[in-house]
Amino acid sequence: MKFSVGNHGVVVLALMMMLIANGETQGTREIGVGVILDMDSHVGKSIRISILMAIKDFYRDTNHSTTIIVPHFRDSKHDNVEASSAAIDLMKNTQVMAIIGPQKSSQTDFVLDIAQRSMVPVISPATNPDLSPIRNPYFIRIAHASSTQAQPIAALVESFGWREVVFVYEDTDFGRGPIPYLSDAMVNISTQVKYRSLLSPSFSDDKILQELYKLKTMQTRVFVVHMLPDLASRFFKKADEAGMMAQGYAWIITDVLTGLLNHLDPVAIDSMQGVLGVKPYIPPSNQLTSFEKRWKRRFHKEYPDDIDRVELDMFGIWFYDYVVGLAIALKSIDQIKLSTTFKKPRKASTDLAAIGTSEMGPTFLPMIRDIRVKGMISGDFQVVNGQLQTSAYQIVNVIGKGEKPIGFWSSRNGISNRIINNGSSDYTSNKDNLGAIIWPGDTSEFPKGWEIATGGDKILRVGIPTKGGFIEFVQASIDPKTKEVNASGFCIDIFKAVIDALPFNVRYKFIPYVNPNGEPIGDYNDLVYQIFLEKFDMVVGDVTILYNRSNYVEFTLPYSESGVSMLVPNKVDDSKNMWIFMRPLEMELWITIGGFFIYIGFVVWVLEHRVNKEFRGPPHQQVGMIFWFSFSTLVFAHKEKMMSNLSKFVVIVWIFVVLVLTSSYTASLASMLTVQKLRPTLTSIYELKARGDYVGYQDGSFVVDMLKKMGFHDDKLKKYTNIQEYANALLNGTTKNGVSAIVDEVPYLKMLQAKNCNKYVMVGPTYKTAGFGFAFPKGSPLVTEFSRAILKVIEEQMRDISDNWIRDEAECPGKNVDVEPFEKLTLESFKGLFIVAGLSSTCALVIFLFMFLYENKEILVSDDSTRHKLTTIIQNFDKKKDLITSETKTVDDSNEYIEDNMMNYPPMSPAISDYHQSEGVFSPASSTYQSPAISDYHQSEGVFSPASSTYQ
């Protein structure tokens, strides 16, 4: 039966009579609260029953309450104007303190403007996020804004790895509200919204079916549905009819529809088997179970004709708790300050102005915008700043005649199979945290989220390059009669193997990238860009994965070797070359070593010239000593005794340097003579650049830009189109209008090597690139599937496919040991040694000069001319210097001096016959011989001479 407005009054009167009978209305104030609902809707009936039960339960259990809530029900009849009219009537004629409802977002939007003018709070279950309690202070939402479910839905999509979704929603304020938030949430998880299907509640079943067939033609198989139960019932029936509730499809419904599943008819529920849904979590409790039983009895009593599928929904639970919280708040209001009247203007020009403003509204509002009550039937009930709070969402699976919980979502912990209350903050989005799920089609295998559309012209359009060279990688030809495209090559075989490895069937056709005349057009960048222009569904070929291309397409994992390297000709073994001993060191190092030999010899000569007789003598002998002394350290230790400490220091450092140089030279020469059999003509790309030789590259390749960035000039770059041109260019070399090296990607260079055994070698650094890959549109789900299949092909079939097209160089007949480019020892390797040797010798030389000039300071400060000073200093430098002064000279020193100077005197010493030998020792034959004593000499100007010329 239908419940009329008159019936509402009877119910309220009966409630008041019961309270009077209990003696609880004495000294109480009635607080009128308007209730505007669609009275013939399931939600309207549920909320109405809950409000009445909340008032009855509270005032029955509460003694001596000074206030009592009196509800005034109005039917909005699913119409915005009716809702507004009811609100005006309640405020103008009944002067209610607050309005509960309306239940729809569009109705609430109408009523809210009127209520805010009159300072009357509106307490509504409207979920549209555009209705904000923050922007509208007199709006209190006893529901969750539909935008809050965006995160749990996105987490659910992410947990299954779905990369594409379709939104299906009704064309109302309720339907459109959460879509921007859902879209943003999908962007955050890198999931693309492929399509938005907007359905009007007024659509006929045929119109809905037409839209479903349109959705069926798309590849995407994941749908997020946001509708109210009335439209959703018709929609899912037609989806089942269209064959879209079968295996491979995934459906997710939003919170309101999930929370109101019990309001759908049984046929619609049967059509929704396998659907997933999210809804705010209300923890089970004995209190809730008891209330639900009482609620059902009351509902059957009030609506005996509506006994099919009567279930308490979340809105009924929330409004029961809120009305109890409202009654608690009113209980604390001071009776003296309590006013239930409106302040009306004396003259009002419009009906809205005649309503006036609630005197109690501004005081009453803060008390009901923030309500916290523990132990309610929904758990800990909280309304903060006019918004109902929740801690978690429940994820359910539609199975049989109802739903089965399979997991939970919270902002702290993400998806889990249980509610976590220990404060953990380990956020996860993993499908393994969910319980067992039955998907559409009665299967436990979760949908991959997309399918290759079948039937009609839905064939994968595969673009392939056309070029005159390197046909071993990809070659395309068109039969002039049948127009059939024949494709072959390494890349094509890989593609076909990947297609076979996919877990589903794919229909495809090759489309060469040519102009209408069948001629090749554009380069590889242009070819890949055709995917963005939707001319191709994918591109297959020797297409390198590059950053600039990834801006408008998406690549699979690479299936080829990666990198850019340099190929150069091999030289004939020159180990028998007469000048091979010069090869271990580069020319700069040879020159530096020679220079240091001369410099060290000169420094030692300067330090030893004045004090060491080995470094004195005629000029040509001294020059020879400079070269002899330093170069002799290469092969043996010098016999010359060092007299100066400075020279000893210099020689010790230099001998260490020579030791390192000779060891390195010996090792390098030995390696060159014993290991190397084939040698490249160049060792690195830097040497190639320094020599200014020509460089070859593949026409249309990105390598040319790479070479230009390295500093190669355009006039040094030559492009080629096939392997034979590469070989001819390398054979001719730079001197014969060819090139000294080819720079290209490793697969091409290996192909050239395989066809020309032992003639070429890859040298220098290999510059990292991503390799060849298949290109797809951005966000295509095929990328993941093809990448997995590529991994399988690489593990199981890659060797056979490569051997079929690229022969391994190891199979070349007569192949010698691996060729490794010989790198000479460079000056950079020993720069530190030379710096140490140079600094040590230079410092010793500077110290000596300072000491020498200090000894001759009297000459420097004299008044003689500069020329005379310089001549005198040079003469002093050339004079021999005694290391021990005359005051400390010993007899042996004097004898040494005498021996050096007796050449100027006639021989007076005994002849050899005057001595005899005994036991190997000579002694004077006559005991009468006496050698001159030291006293027989006298010293004149520091020189000893005989005191008498008659000495014998």
ZARO-954243 format. One record per residue (C-alpha): x, y negated, z; residue in one letter. Coordinates in steps of 0.5 Angstrom, whole numbers, padded with zeros to 4 digits, always signed. Layout:
XYZa
...
END
This chain:
+0000+0000+0000m
+0002-0007-0001k
+0004-0011+0005f
+0000-0018+0005s
+0002-0025+0008v
-0004-0024+0013g
-0001-0017+0015n
+0005-0020+0017h
+0001-0025+0022g
-0002-0019+0025v
+0004-0015+0026v
+0007-0022+0029v
+0001-0023+0034l
+0001-0015+0036a
+0008-0017+0038l
+0007-0023+0042m
+0001-0019+0045m
+0006-0014+0047m
+0011-0019+0050l
+0005-0022+0054i
+0003-0016+0057a
+0010-0015+0059n
+0010-0022+0063g
+0016-0024+0059e
+0012-0030+0055t
+0011-0034+0061q
+0016-0040+0061g
+0019-0039+0054t
+0019-0043+0048r
+0018-0040+0041e
+0023-0041+0036i
+0020-0040+0029g
+0024-0037+0024v
+0022-0036+0017g
+0023-0030+0013v
+0023-0030+0005i
+0024-0024+0002l
+0021-0020-0005d
+0016-0016+0000m
+0015-0010-0006d
+0023-0009-0006s
+0026-0003-0003h
+0031-0008+0000v
+0026-0013+0002g
+0022-0008+0006k
+0028-0005+0009s
+0030-0012+0012i
+0023-0014+0014r
+0023-0007+0018i
+0030-0008+0021s
+0028-0016+0023i
+0022-0013+0027l
+0025-0008+0030m
+0031-0012+0033a
+0026-0017+0036i
+0022-0012+0039k
+0028-0008+0042d
+0032-0014+0044f
+0026-0017+0048y
+0024-0011+0051r
+0031-0010+0054d
+0032-0017+0056t
+0028-0020+0062n
+0027-0027+0063h
+0029-0030+0056s
+0027-0037+0056t
+0026-0037+0048t
+0023-0032+0043i
+0024-0031+0036i
+0017-0031+0032v
+0018-0029+0025p
+0014-0032+0019h
+0014-0028+0013f
+0014-0030+0006r
+0014-0027-0001d
+0018-0030-0006s
+0015-0025-0011k
+0022-0024-0015h
+0021-0031-0017d
+0026-0037-0016n
+0020-0042-0016v
+0016-0038-0011e
+0022-0038-0006a
+0023-0045-0006s
+0016-0046-0005s
+0016-0041+0001a
+0022-0045+0004a
+0018-0052+0003i
+0012-0049+0006d
+0016-0046+0012l
+0020-0053+0014m
+0014-0057+0012k
+0008-0054+0016n
+0011-0049+0020t
+0018-0053+0022q
+0022-0046+0023v
+0029-0047+0026m
+0032-0042+0021a
+0030-0039+0014i
+0032-0031+0013i
+0033-0030+0006g
+0032-0030+0000p
+0035-0024-0002q
+0037-0026-0009k
+0043-0030-0011s
+0039-0035-0016s
+0033-0035-0011q
+0038-0037-0005t
+0041-0042-0010d
+0035-0046-0010f
+0033-0046-0003v
+0040-0048+0000l
+0039-0055-0003d
+0033-0056+0000i
+0035-0053+0007a
+0041-0057+0007q
+0037-0063+0006r
+0033-0061+0012s
+0039-0059+0016m
+0036-0052+0017v
+0040-0046+0016p
+0039-0041+0011v
+0041-0034+0013i
+0042-0029+0006s
+0044-0023+0004p
+0046-0026-0003a
+0053-0024-0005t
+0055-0029-0011n
+0061-0032-0009p
+0059-0038-0012d
+0055-0039-0006l
+0060-0041-0001s
+0059-0042+0007p
+0065-0046+0007i
+0062-0051+0001r
+0055-0050+0004n
+0056-0051+0012p
+0048-0049+0012y
+0049-0042+0009f
+0050-0036+0013i
+0052-0030+0009r
+0050-0023+0012i
+0053-0019+0007a
+0060-0019+0003h
+0061-0023-0002a
+0062-0019-0009s
+0069-0022-0010s
+0072-0018-0004t
+0071-0011-0007q
+0075-0013-0013a
+0081-0011-0009q
+0079-0004-0007p
+0076-0003-0014i
+0083-0005-0017a
+0086+0000-0012a
+0082+0005-0015l
+0084+0004-0022v
+0091+0003-0021e
+0091+0010-0017s
+0089+0014-0023f
+0094+0010-0027g
+0088+0007-0032w
+0091+0002-0036r
+0084-0001-0040e
+0077-0002-0037v
+0071-0004-0039v
+0066-0009-0035f
+0059-0007-0036v
+0054-0012-0032y
+0048-0015-0032e
+0046-0022-0034d
+0044-0026-0028t
+0048-0030-0022d
+0049-0024-0018f
+0052-0020-0024g
+0056-0025-0027r
+0059-0027-0020g
+0065-0022-0019p
+0067-0022-0026i
+0073-0027-0026p
+0075-0024-0019y
+0075-0017-0022l
+0079-0019-0028s
+0084-0023-0024d
+0085-0016-0020a
+0086-0012-0026m
+0091-0017-0029v
+0095-0016-0022n
+0095-0009-0023i
+0097-0009-0031s
+0091-0007-0033t
+0087-0010-0039q
+0080-0011-0039v
+0078-0009-0046k
+0071-0011-0047y
+0066-0014-0043r
+0059-0012-0044s
+0053-0016-0041l
+0046-0013-0041l
+0040-0017-0039s
+0035-0014-0034p
+0030-0015-0040s
+0033-0011-0045f
+0029-0005-0048s
+0032+0002-0047d
+0033+0002-0054d
+0038-0005-0054k
+0041-0001-0048i
+0043+0005-0052l
+0045+0001-0058q
+0050-0003-0053e
+0052+0004-0050l
+0054+0007-0057y
+0058+0001-0059k
+0062+0002-0052l
+0063+0009-0054k
+0066+0007-0061t
+0072+0004-0057m
+0078+0008-0054q
+0077+0006-0047t
+0073+0011-0043r
+0074+0007-0036v
+0067+0003-0034f
+0066-0002-0028v
+0059-0003-0027v
+0056-0008-0023h
+0048-0008-0023m
+0042-0008-0019l
+0038-0001-0018p
+0033-0003-0023d
+0037-0004-0029l
+0042+0001-0027a
+0037+0007-0027s
+0035+0005-0034r
+0043+0004-0036f
+0045+0011-0033f
+0039+0015-0036k
+0041+0012-0043k
+0049+0013-0042a
+0047+0020-0041d
+0043+0021-0047e
+0049+0018-0051a
+0053+0023-0048g
+0058+0018-0044m
+0057+0022-0038m
+0061+0028-0040a
+0068+0030-0039q
+0073+0024-0040g
+0069+0019-0038y
+0070+0015-0031a
+0065+0010-0028w
+0066+0006-0022i
+0060+0002-0019i
+0060-0004-0015t
+0058-0004-0007d
+0051-0007-0008v
+0049-0001-0013l
+0053+0004-0008t
+0050+0002-0002g
+0043+0002-0005l
+0044+0009-0009l
+0038+0012-0005n
+0033+0007-0008h
+0035+0010-0015l
+0030+0015-0018d
+0032+0022-0018p
+0033+0022-0025v
+0038+0017-0025a
+0042+0020-0020i
+0042+0026-0024d
+0045+0022-0029s
+0050+0019-0025m
+0054+0026-0023q
+0061+0024-0022g
+0061+0017-0021v
+0065+0013-0016l
+0063+0008-0012g
+0065+0003-0007v
+0061+0000-0001k
+0063-0003+0006p
+0064+0002+0011y
+0060+0003+0017i
+0062+0007+0022p
+0058+0013+0024p
+0055+0013+0031s
+0050+0016+0036n
+0047+0009+0036q
+0046+0009+0029l
+0043+0016+0028t
+0038+0014+0033s
+0036+0008+0030f
+0036+0011+0023e
+0031+0016+0026k
+0026+0010+0029r
+0027+0006+0023w
+0024+0012+0018k
+0018+0013+0023r
+0017+0005+0023r
+0018+0005+0015f
+0013+0011+0014h
+0008+0007+0019k
+0008+0001+0015e
+0009+0003+0008y
+0006+0010+0008p
+0005+0010+0000d
+0013+0009+0000d
+0015+0016+0003i
+0020+0018-0003d
+0027+0017-0002r
+0026+0013+0004v
+0033+0011+0007e
+0036+0006+0011l
+0041+0001+0007d
+0047-0003+0009m
+0042-0009+0009f
+0037-0007+0014g
+0043-0005+0019i
+0046-0012+0018w
+0040-0016+0019f
+0038-0012+0025y
+0045-0013+0028d
+0045-0021+0026y
+0038-0022+0029v
+0040-0019+0036v
+0046-0024+0035g
+0041-0029+0034l
+0037-0028+0040a
+0043-0028+0044i
+0045-0034+0042a
+0038-0037+0043l
+0038-0035+0050k
+0044-0039+0052s
+0040-0046+0049i
+0039-0051+0054d
+0031-0051+0055q
+0031-0059+0056i
+0035-0060+0050k
+0031-0055+0045l
+0027-0058+0040s
+0023-0055+0035t
+0020-0061+0031t
+0023-0064+0025f
+0024-0072+0025k
+0020-0074+0019k
+0020-0081+0015p
+0014-0086+0016r
+0013-0086+0009k
+0016-0081+0004a
+0016-0082-0004s
+0016-0074-0005t
+0014-0068-0002d
+0022-0066-0001l
+0023-0073+0003a
+0016-0071+0007a
+0019-0065+0010i
+0024-0069+0014g
+0030-0066+0018t
+0031-0061+0024s
+0032-0065+0030e
+0036-0058+0033m
+0039-0056+0026g
+0046-0059+0027p
+0046-0057+0035t
+0043-0050+0033f
+0048-0049+0027l
+0055-0048+0030p
+0052-0042+0035m
+0049-0038+0029i
+0055-0039+0024r
+0060-0035+0029d
+0057-0029+0032i
+0061-0023+0035r
+0057-0018+0039v
+0061-0011+0040k
+0057-0004+0040g
+0052-0006+0035m
+0049+0000+0030i
+0054-0003+0025s
+0060-0003+0030g
+0063-0009+0032d
+0059-0014+0029f
+0062-0021+0027q
+0060-0027+0023v
+0066-0032+0022v
+0065-0039+0019n
+0058-0036+0016g
+0061-0030+0013q
+0060-0023+0015l
+0067-0019+0016q
+0069-0012+0015t
+0075-0008+0016s
+0075-0003+0010a
+0071+0000+0004y
+0069+0007+0003q
+0070+0010-0003i
+0064+0015-0005v
+0063+0021-0011n
+0056+0022-0013v
+0055+0029-0013i
+0048+0033-0013g
+0042+0028-0010k
+0047+0023-0006g
+0054+0021-0005e
+0060+0025-0002k
+0065+0020+0002p
+0072+0022-0001i
+0076+0016+0002g
+0077+0009+0005f
+0081+0003+0003w
+0083-0003+0007s
+0087-0009+0006s
+0092-0007+0011r
+0093+0001+0009n
+0090+0001+0002g
+0087+0008+0000i
+0087+0013+0005s
+0083+0019+0006n
+0081+0017+0013r
+0081+0010+0017i
+0087+0008+0020i
+0087+0004+0027n
+0094+0004+0029n
+0096-0002+0026g
+0100+0001+0021s
+0101-0003+0014s
+0104+0002+0009d
+0100+0000+0003y
+0098+0005-0002t
+0094+0006-0008s
+0095+0014-0009n
+0090+0018-0012k
+0093+0024-0008d
+0090+0020-0002n
+0083+0021-0004l
+0079+0028-0003g
+0077+0032-0008a
+0073+0029-0014i
+0068+0032-0019i
+0068+0028-0025w
+0063+0027-0030p
+0062+0033-0034g
+0063+0037-0028d
+0070+0038-0028t
+0076+0036-0023s
+0081+0034-0028e
+0081+0026-0027f
+0080+0023-0034p
+0086+0020-0037k
+0082+0013-0039g
+0082+0013-0046w
+0081+0017-0052e
+0083+0017-0059i
+0076+0015-0063a
+0074+0021-0067t
+0070+0021-0074g
+0069+0016-0079g
+0075+0012-0081d
+0078+0012-0074k
+0085+0014-0076i
+0091+0012-0073l
+0094+0007-0078r
+0102+0009-0078v
+0106+0003-0081g
+0113+0006-0083i
+0119+0002-0086p
+0121+0002-0094t
+0128+0001-0096k
+0133+0003-0101g
+0138+0006-0096g
+0139+0010-0090f
+0134+0015-0092i
+0136+0020-0088e
+0132+0016-0082f
+0126+0015-0086v
+0124+0015-0093q
+0117+0013-0096a
+0114+0014-0103s
+0107+0014-0106i
+0105+0019-0111d
+0102+0015-0117p
+0097+0019-0118k
+0094+0021-0111t
+0096+0015-0108k
+0098+0020-0102e
+0104+0017-0098v
+0110+0022-0097n
+0114+0021-0091a
+0121+0024-0089s
+0127+0023-0085g
+0130+0024-0078f
+0125+0019-0075c
+0119+0022-0078i
+0121+0029-0076d
+0121+0026-0069i
+0114+0023-0070f
+0111+0029-0072k
+0114+0033-0066a
+0111+0028-0061v
+0105+0029-0064i
+0105+0036-0063d
+0107+0035-0056a
+0101+0031-0054l
+0096+0034-0050p
+0090+0032-0055f
+0089+0032-0062n
+0091+0025-0066v
+0089+0024-0073r
+0094+0019-0077y
+0096+0017-0084k
+0102+0013-0086f
+0102+0006-0089i
+0108+0004-0092p
+0110-0004-0091y
+0110-0006-0098v
+0107-0011-0102n
+0101-0010-0107p
+0106-0008-0112n
+0109-0003-0108g
+0116-0007-0107e
+0119-0007-0100p
+0117-0014-0096i
+0120-0017-0090g
+0124-0015-0085d
+0123-0010-0078y
+0121-0016-0074n
+0116-0017-0079d
+0114-0010-0080l
+0113-0010-0072v
+0109-0016-0072y
+0104-0013-0076q
+0101-0009-0070i
+0100-0016-0067f
+0096-0018-0073l
+0092-0011-0072e
+0094-0009-0079k
+0098-0002-0076f
+0096+0002-0070d
+0103+0003-0069m
+0110+0003-0072v
+0114+0009-0073v
+0122+0009-0076g
+0129+0007-0074d
+0126+0001-0070v
+0130-0002-0065t
+0127-0004-0058i
+0129-0011-0057l
+0127-0016-0052y
+0124-0021-0058n
+0119-0016-0061r
+0117-0013-0054s
+0113-0020-0053n
+0108-0018-0058y
+0108-0010-0058v
+0110-0005-0053e
+0115+0000-0054f
+0115+0008-0052t
+0121+0011-0049l
+0127+0011-0054p
+0128+0017-0057y
+0135+0016-0060s
+0142+0014-0058e
+0143+0007-0056s
+0148+0002-0057g
+0152-0002-0062v
+0159-0001-0064s
+0165-0002-0069m
+0167+0004-0075l
+0174+0003-0078v
+0178+0007-0082p
+0183+0012-0079n
+0191+0011-0081k
+0195+0017-0083v
+0200+0019-0077d
+0206+0015-0077d
+0209+0018-0071s
+0215+0019-0076k
+0216+0012-0077n
+0223+0009-0076m
+0220+0003-0072w
+0215+0007-0068i
+0219+0005-0062f
+0217-0002-0063m
+0209+0000-0062r
+0208+0001-0055p
+0209-0007-0053l
+0206-0012-0057e
+0210-0018-0060m
+0208-0023-0055e
+0211-0018-0050l
+0217-0017-0053w
+0219-0024-0054i
+0217-0025-0047t
+0222-0020-0044i
+0228-0022-0049g
+0227-0029-0046g
+0227-0027-0039f
+0233-0023-0040f
+0237-0029-0043i
+0234-0033-0037y
+0236-0029-0031i
+0243-0028-0034g
+0243-0035-0035f
+0241-0036-0027v
+0246-0031-0025v
+0252-0034-0029w
+0250-0041-0026v
+0250-0038-0019l
+0256-0034-0019e
+0261-0038-0024h
+0264-0042-0018r
+0265-0036-0013v
+0266-0030-0017n
+0272-0029-0022k
+0268-0024-0026e
+0264-0030-0029f
+0270-0034-0030r
+0274-0035-0036g
+0274-0037-0043p
+0267-0040-0046p
+0266-0034-0051h
+0267-0029-0045q
+0262-0033-0040q
+0257-0033-0046v
+0258-0025-0047g
+0257-0024-0039m
+0250-0028-0039i
+0248-0023-0044f
+0251-0017-0042w
+0249-0018-0034f
+0242-0018-0036s
+0241-0013-0041f
+0245-0008-0038s
+0240-0007-0032t
+0236-0003-0037l
+0240+0003-0037v
+0245+0003-0031f
+0247-0001-0025a
+0252-0007-0027h
+0259-0006-0024k
+0260-0014-0023e
+0260-0015-0015k
+0255-0021-0013m
+0258-0026-0009m
+0252-0031-0008s
+0246-0029-0003n
+0242-0033-0008l
+0244-0029-0014s
+0243-0022-0010k
+0236-0024-0009f
+0235-0026-0016v
+0238-0019-0019v
+0234-0015-0014i
+0227-0018-0016v
+0229-0017-0023w
+0231-0010-0023i
+0224-0009-0020f
+0221-0012-0026v
+0226-0008-0031v
+0224-0002-0027l
+0216-0003-0028v
+0217-0005-0035l
+0221+0001-0037t
+0217+0006-0034s
+0211+0003-0037s
+0214+0003-0044y
+0217+0010-0043t
+0210+0013-0041a
+0206+0009-0047s
+0211+0012-0052l
+0211+0019-0050a
+0203+0019-0050s
+0204+0016-0057m
+0208+0021-0060l
+0205+0027-0057t
+0198+0026-0057v
+0195+0021-0062q
+0194+0024-0069k
+0189+0020-0072l
+0189+0012-0071r
+0184+0007-0072p
+0186+0001-0076t
+0183-0004-0071l
+0183-0002-0064t
+0177-0007-0062s
+0172-0012-0065i
+0176-0018-0061y
+0182-0016-0066e
+0178-0016-0072l
+0176-0023-0070k
+0183-0025-0069a
+0185-0023-0076r
+0180-0026-0079g
+0178-0020-0083d
+0171-0019-0087y
+0166-0015-0083v
+0160-0011-0086g
+0153-0010-0083y
+0146-0007-0085q
+0142-0011-0089d
+0136-0013-0085g
+0139-0011-0078s
+0139-0015-0072f
+0146-0014-0071v
+0148-0020-0076v
+0145-0025-0070d
+0149-0021-0065m
+0156-0022-0069l
+0154-0029-0070k
+0154-0030-0063k
+0160-0027-0062m
+0163-0032-0066g
+0164-0029-0073f
+0163-0034-0079h
+0158-0033-0084d
+0163-0033-0090d
+0166-0027-0086k
+0160-0022-0086l
+0158-0018-0091k
+0151-0014-0092k
+0150-0007-0094y
+0144-0003-0096t
+0146+0004-0095n
+0152+0009-0093i
+0155+0010-0100q
+0156+0002-0100e
+0159+0002-0093y
+0164+0008-0095a
+0166+0004-0101n
+0167-0003-0097a
+0171+0001-0092l
+0175+0004-0097l
+0177-0002-0101n
+0178-0006-0094g
+0179-0014-0094t
+0184-0015-0099t
+0180-0011-0104k
+0173-0015-0103n
+0171-0010-0098g
+0171-0010-0090v
+0176-0008-0085s
+0170-0005-0080a
+0163-0004-0080i
+0159-0006-0074v
+0152-0003-0073d
+0148+0002-0069e
+0151+0008-0066v
+0146+0013-0070p
+0148+0010-0077y
+0155+0010-0075l
+0155+0017-0073k
+0151+0019-0080m
+0157+0015-0084l
+0162+0019-0080q
+0158+0026-0081a
+0159+0025-0088k
+0166+0023-0088n
+0170+0027-0084c
+0176+0024-0081n
+0176+0018-0085k
+0173+0014-0080y
+0173+0013-0072v
+0168+0008-0067m
+0173+0004-0063v
+0172-0002-0059g
+0166-0003-0053p
+0159+0000-0055t
+0154-0006-0054y
+0148-0003-0050k
+0142-0003-0054t
+0135+0000-0052a
+0135+0005-0058g
+0130+0007-0063f
+0122+0007-0060g
+0115+0007-0063f
+0111+0001-0063a
+0104+0000-0060f
+0100-0006-0059p
+0100-0009-0052k
+0097-0005-0046g
+0096+0001-0051s
+0095+0007-0047p
+0098+0011-0052l
+0105+0009-0050v
+0105+0013-0044t
+0102+0019-0047e
+0108+0018-0053f
+0113+0017-0048s
+0112+0023-0044r
+0111+0027-0051a
+0118+0024-0053i
+0121+0027-0046l
+0119+0034-0048k
+0121+0033-0055v
+0128+0031-0053i
+0129+0037-0048e
+0126+0042-0053e
+0127+0040-0060q
+0132+0034-0061m
+0138+0038-0062r
+0135+0042-0068d
+0132+0036-0071i
+0139+0032-0071s
+0143+0038-0074d
+0138+0038-0079n
+0139+0030-0081w
+0146+0028-0078i
+0151+0034-0078r
+0156+0034-0072d
+0163+0031-0073e
+0165+0037-0069a
+0163+0041-0075e
+0168+0038-0080c
+0173+0042-0083p
+0180+0041-0081g
+0178+0036-0075k
+0184+0035-0071n
+0184+0033-0063v
+0179+0027-0061d
+0181+0020-0064v
+0182+0015-0059e
+0185+0008-0061p
+0192+0007-0058f
+0192+0000-0055e
+0199-0003-0054k
+0201-0006-0048l
+0200-0013-0047t
+0203-0019-0044l
+0197-0020-0040e
+0198-0013-0036s
+0205-0016-0034f
+0204-0023-0033k
+0204-0022-0025g
+0211-0019-0026l
+0214-0025-0030f
+0211-0030-0026i
+0214-0027-0019v
+0221-0026-0023a
+0220-0033-0026g
+0219-0036-0019l
+0224-0033-0015s
+0230-0034-0020s
+0227-0042-0021t
+0227-0043-0014c
+0234-0040-0013a
+0237-0044-0019l
+0233-0051-0015v
+0236-0049-0009i
+0243-0048-0012f
+0243-0055-0015l
+0241-0058-0009f
+0247-0055-0005m
+0252-0057-0011f
+0249-0064-0011l
+0250-0065-0004y
+0257-0063-0004e
+0258-0068-0009n
+0254-0074-0006k
+0260-0078-0006e
+0261-0078-0013i
+0254-0079-0014l
+0254-0086-0010v
+0260-0088-0013s
+0261-0094-0017d
+0263-0091-0023d
+0260-0090-0029s
+0254-0085-0031t
+0259-0082-0036r
+0265-0081-0031h
+0260-0079-0026k
+0257-0073-0030l
+0264-0071-0033t
+0267-0071-0026t
+0261-0066-0023i
+0262-0062-0029i
+0269-0061-0028q
+0267-0060-0021n
+0262-0054-0023f
+0268-0051-0027d
+0273-0051-0021k
+0273-0044-0017k
+0270-0045-0010k
+0273-0041-0004d
+0267-0038+0000l
+0272-0039+0006i
+0275-0045+0009t
+0282-0046+0010s
+0282-0046+0017e
+0279-0039+0017t
+0283-0036+0012k
+0287-0029+0014t
+0293-0027+0012v
+0290-0022+0007d
+0286-0028+0004d
+0293-0032+0003s
+0296-0026+0000n
+0290-0025-0005e
+0292-0032-0007y
+0299-0031-0008i
+0298-0025-0012e
+0294-0029-0017d
+0299-0035-0017n
+0306-0031-0017m
+0305-0031-0025m
+0308-0038-0025n
+0315-0035-0021y
+0320-0030-0023p
+0320-0023-0020p
+0323-0023-0014m
+0320-0017-0010s
+0324-0010-0010p
+0323-0006-0016a
+0320+0001-0016i
+0326+0004-0015s
+0327+0001-0009d
+0321+0005-0006y
+0321+0013-0005h
+0314+0016-0004q
+0313+0021+0002s
+0306+0024+0002e
+0303+0020-0003g
+0305+0013+0000v
+0310+0009-0002f
+0315+0006+0003s
+0322+0002+0002p
+0327+0006+0000a
+0332+0001+0005s
+0330-0001+0012s
+0334-0007+0010t
+0328-0010+0006y
+0324-0015+0009q
+0318-0018+0006s
+0317-0025+0007p
+0313-0027+0013a
+0308-0032+0012i
+0312-0037+0015s
+0317-0037+0009d
+0311-0041+0005y
+0309-0048+0006h
+0302-0051+0005q
+0301-0057+0000s
+0295-0060-0001e
+0291-0053+0001g
+0296-0049-0004v
+0301-0044-0001f
+0308-0044-0004s
+0315-0041-0002p
+0319-0045+0003a
+0325-0043-0001s
+0326-0041-0008s
+0332-0037-0006t
+0328-0031-0003y
+0329-0024-0005q
END
